[in-house]
Amino acid sequence: MKWGLADAAGLTNEGTQCRNLASDQQQVAELLDAAGLPADGRSLDELPPIGDGMASMELCDSIRGFQEVQGLIADARVDIGGATWQRLIELVDPGDAPPGGVPVLLVVSDFEVLELPQSASGLPSLTYTVRGPVAFIQGPGIRVELSVNGPLKVSWGDAFPLACQVAPDIKALERAVASGLARNIGGVALDNLCTRIKAESRAAVAGLFAGISLRVGVDGTPIIGGTIGDDQEFQTIAFDAAEGALIYTATRRVLVPQAVTGGEAQVSGDIQLELKVIGTGGDEASIAAALAVAVGLGFVVLAPVAEWAVSSAAAGLGQGVREILVRLGALAFE
């Protein structure tokens, strides 16, 4: 692939959003990462995931900070062929390919946080599950998405009495629990009394997946990191011929603090992670493209398929595959 923006990334002069294509934002983020701190770059690990059409304030602030240090107009925007773009390319000197080996920021998906039935107890401790993929990245002919399955418990602990001091609605729940009323009427009491508790608990679960990154380990294994906690490698792999997808799975034990009224709640549980690599063309060539990505991520027994899928003979098909693999630093067969 060639470096180059399709449109401006960042903010307009009026402070509104530019077109902010996800691929353009990813390039800017990678260049800022590769430029490093001496140039006032910013690590990808410190940026939230990319949303197509909407640049995060963190990315815009990073662009502005880079511009200020470099003596450029600090407008928080990178234009096609503009001074900021040229300075980034000059500093990084990536040639035709991205630097590689840096995390790819996954785009947040639309997913639901669902409450599981549970009676009231002494302190708020609600249980949730997530429905739908939580993050993805997509290129021509290929889609990589992360899904989770399993209950996640949100325990307010010491944050609950502090929240009661500042929030009247939470105080009402405390009185109901202390009197036994919440225990007697169970879920009805929770529905009526702890709207905020529920909303903040759902937000705490959603926060686990607000900044997911994908990278490749030294042994070629795909690794998920970011807000979900420490890096997680995948343990098993399967192929779904009907869907044309390779599926990596792992079990993760979660214990992550998340901000709530009164302090932090602990989000905990054992969940299943599923990283699915899908060929989106619906034909044999598209399936081979999915296999090629998996090869680049460590499934080396399919190397002959990977060599074919990214060869010049399949240049049109391989573009999305090459883009993802090169960005992950995993492409070894160009």
N, C-alpha and C positions, 0 to 999 in steps of 0.2 A: 504494500500500500504506500501511497505518497502522503507526506505531511501536507496539510492545507485545510483551512477553514472553509466551510460552505456558506457561513454567515457569521455575523458578529456574535461574540459571547460576552456576557456580563450585563451592564446597565446602559440604558440610553442617557442622553444628556438631561432628559426630564426625570431620570431616576426610575423609569419603568424598565421592564424586562426586554432585552433584545430577543431575537428569535431563539437563541440558546438551544440549538440541537444537541442532543446527548453526545454525539460523536465529537462535536466541536468543544464542548465542555471537557470531555475526557482528554482531548489533546492538550488543552490549556492546563488542566490539572497535572498531567504527566510532565509537561515541560516545567511547570513550577516546582514539581517534586525533583526533577533531574537537575534543575538550576542550583538547588541547595540553599542552605541558610545564608552563606556569605552574600548571595545575590538577593536575599530576602525572598527566596522561594518558600514553599510550604509542603510538608510531607502529605502524601495522599491519606495517610492514617488519620490525619487531623481534619479531614474534610468529610462532610456527610455524603451519602450516595447521590448520584446524579439523577435528576428528574428532567425528562425531556421537556423543553420549553420553559424551564424555570431554573435559573442559576441560584444556588444557595447564597445567603449573605456571607458565609464563610469563604466561598470561592471568590465572590466579588471583593470582599475585604482583602483577600490574598492578592488579587490582581492590582488593587489600588496600592497596597503596601509595596509590591514589587515596583510599580511605576514610580512611587515616591523615591525609593532608594536608587533607582536607575536614572533619576532626573527626567522622567517622562511626564506627560500630562496625566495627572492622577484622576482619570474619569471612570475607573473600575470597568473598563471595556477593552476587549481585544478585537480589533478590526482585521478584516482580510488584508493581509499585506501591510498592515499598519506598523507604527514604530514599536509598539509593545510586542507584537508578533515577531517582528524582525529581531528584536533584542533577545527574546526567548530562544529563537532558533540559533542566533549567534552564540549565545552562552552554552547551549546544550549541544549544538552541532550534531543533530541526530541523523543526518543524511536522509535517505529515503525511508528508513524504518524508525519506529518509535524506539526509545531507549531500551525497552524490554526489562523484565525482571521486577517490575514495580506492580503493586496491587492494582487490580481492576476494581473500580467502585461499581457495585451493582445498583441498579435502579430499583427504588422501592416499589413493590407491587401494591395493588389494592387488595388487602386481606382483612378478614374479620377476626376480632377477638371475642370469643363466646364464653359466657359465664357458665360454669357447670353447677348443677344443683348441690347445695350444701347448707346445712343448718347453721344458725348463728352460734358462735362460741364466745369465750371470754373476751378476746380481742379480735379485731378484724383479721381474718385469714381466709381469703377467697381464692377459688381455683378457676382457672381459665384454660381454654385451648385456642389454637389458631386455625383458621380455615382458609386454604388457598395458598399459592406461592407467596413468599414474603419478599423476594428480590430476584432480579433477572438481569441479563445482558443479552443483546440481540445484534446480530449482523446478518448480511445477506446469506440466506440459506441455512442459518444456524441460530439456535436459541439455547442459552444456558440459564436454568432457573433453580432457585433454592426453595424448598418447602420444608415445613416442620410439622411434626405430629406428636401429641402427647400433652398431658396436663402440666400447667405451670401454676404454682402456688404463690400468692402474693401475701406476705406476712408483714404487717405494719410494725409490730413489736413496740419498741420504745418511742417510735414516732407517734403512736396513737394518743397517749396521754398529752403530749405536746400539742397535737392537732386539736384536741378537745378544748384547750385553753384559748385557741384563736378562731375556731370555727363553730358557730352555734349549731349548725346542722349535725356536725360530728358529735358535739356535746349531747344532743338529744339521743343519738344512738347509744352513747355511753350510758346514759341514764336507763335506757330501755334494757340494755344488756345487764346492767347491775341489778335491776328490779326483777329480772327473769322474764320480762315481757317478750323480749326478742326470742328467747328460747322457746316460749310457749307457742308463739305464732310463726316462728321460723322464717321462711322466705318472705312472707308478707311483711314482717317487720323490717327486713332488710330492704325490700323494695320501697317501702315508705320512708325509711329513716336514713338510709346511707347512700343516697344518690351520688354524693361527692366521692365517698369511699369507693364505690363501684367505678365511677368515671376515672378516678386517679389510678385505680388498680389496673383497669384496662389499658390506660396510657402507659403504665409501668411495663406491662407485657409488650405492648407495641414498641416501646423504646428499645427493647432488646434487638430489634431488627431495623433500627433507624439508620444505621451506618455499617453495612455489611461490605466486606471486601473479599476478593478472591485472588489468591496468588498460588504459585507453584513452589513446592519445597525443593531442596537440593536433590532429592531422589525422584523428582517428577510427580510427587503426589499432590493433588489439589488440596489447598488449605483455605478454610473459611475463617475470617477474623473480624475484628471491629467491635461493635457494641455488644455482640453476643458473648464476648469474653475472650479468653486466651485462644490462640490459634487451634483449630480443630481439623485434624486429618480425617480422611474417609477410609473405612476399613473393608468394605465389600463393593463389588461391581457386578452389574447384570446388564443384559441387552434385551430390550423389548422390540422384537422385529416388527410387530404390528404398528407401533408408534414410530419406529425408526429412531429409537433413543437409547442411549447408554445411561444407566442410573447408578450413581455412587450413593452409598448409605453409610451412616455412622450414628452411634448413640452418644449423646452428650449430656453430661450432668451439669445443670445450670445452677449457679449461686451468684447472682449479680445484684448489687444494690441499685435502686432507682429512686430518684427524688419524688417525694410526696409532701403534702402539707405536714409540717411538724418534723421533717427530717428525711429519712430514707426508709423505704420498704425493701425487704429481701424477696427477690423473685427466684424461685427454686423449682427444680423438677428434673426428671429424666425424660428427654425428648429424642425423637428420631429426626435426623437431618437427611434430606434427600436432595442430591445435586443431579439434575437431569440435563443431559446434553441431547438436544433434539435437532434432527434434520428437518427443516420446515418446507422442503420442496415436494415431499410426498412421493419421491421416486427413489430408485436404487442409488443414484448419484448423491441425492441429498442424505440418504442414510450413510453412505460412505463418508460424507462430510462430517456428520456427527461422530462417526468412528474416528476420524482424523483428529478432531479436537480431543477426544478421549485419549488417543495415543500421545498427543502432546502433553496431556496431563498425567501420563504415567502408564497407560495400558499398552505396553510396548509390543505385545504379541501381535498387534494389528498393524505393525509398521508398514508392511507392503501396501495396505489399503490407504494409509496416511500419505505415502509417497505418491500414489496415484491421485488422491483427492486434491493435493496441493500442487500438482505438476502443471506445467504450462498447458498441457492438453486439456486441463479442466480449470483454466484460469478464471472463467466467469463464476463457476461454482465455488472455487477455492478462496475467493476474495474475503468473504466473511470469516472463513476458517483461519486464513492467514492473519487477518487483523487481530482476532482474539488471541491466537497462539503467540504472535510476535509481541503483543502487549504484555502477555504473561511471561515472556522470556523463555517460552517452551518450544519455539519452532527451531528444529535442528535439521530440517530436511528440505530447505529451499535450494 
